[in-house]
């Protein structure tokens, strides 16, 4: 009772002073997030160019790397979410930052070795395979670490920090975080592309390794400043520790009771013992980290929008590994690809500006509906590029369609994330975030599996068609969800009123 009274008092105190939240710490949060996302975006762009350079005329290495990265997130994402939920903030911060930066340093060093010995594939295949494998594993570990940071900061911290503010505060913070991510997606490829085009691939790998060596210390200092400077985070951490302590006590009590019951049951009846073992096995399976996380996810009201968002990851119609490698094969210079990707990110940044305006006027739910279908419309240009005979014109149409579709994509992403933040309970927030990322990576993995099966760059059009169909399915699923919630899609009665009052043409 005293603990509840103390927590309630601290909550009231925080709400009374929420409008005086120290802006310097919020800026530290944004800067730290920028640096962490720069690490990931720089590697994300560079790895496709490294792989196509190591094995020209084939997407196989790029597809294998993408498949390993996506598979690791798909299978370990729910466990990462539960891990973030069960550790205190400081432990998550340290493990996330050290693991992410160290992984990208190792990956950069292995790429440097491969680039300095370009004939290794023919002269020493074993060494080549070992270095490529180490690159893939290091990159995958780095991405998993980035996932832990994303769950912690974007699914937990900003929700906690925005408590007590007006409802639009969370919308604005979500938009700012997405804008930071897209700014990194804009600038990192441009900077890396210029280094590759005008210096060398080796120089870009060295730059990445050096950057991560320095960045880890600055990022840790920034996030620690935020943690120590914003009382709401300390209170949230205290509530988390209280939940975990209570859960541990309940689990110990339950285990003791089961043990006593098991001994008594064994003495009475062997048949009942076997039945109890089967029951415990079933309970153990349902409580396994991976299965338990999925059960929590499927119980949420927003599961259908989450699935629709995940379907958008089953695509090659993005400036990801496969499309970047294909454009490089078609003769598009690296700096042009970097600029096109930058333009795509600028349009995405525009989405973070448009989204709060649109959301405040037509609601989060309807913003998602308009966003997904605007993305679908823009991707029609990518479908049309398949039948263009001129390869360069086709490539530029492909890039234009993908770039313009980012406006709808990122507004839809923000809409679904905010629906999850609004409707998922606090104890399940990190778990649901981990499963959502796992589902997205599972669909992303299927895209790379397609790339392994259809590995010739000249057959990229087949991957494009399948990707377009996935976006179509996502749009239909979200439309069905909106209709289920609102019982209508359009305000036909308002249209009838407008028609009624419109001047009649005689």
Order of alpha helices (4+ residues) and beta strands (2+ residues): alpha-alpha-alpha-alpha-alpha-alpha-alpha-alpha-alpha-alpha-alpha-alpha-alpha-alpha-alpha-alpha-alpha-alpha-alpha-alpha
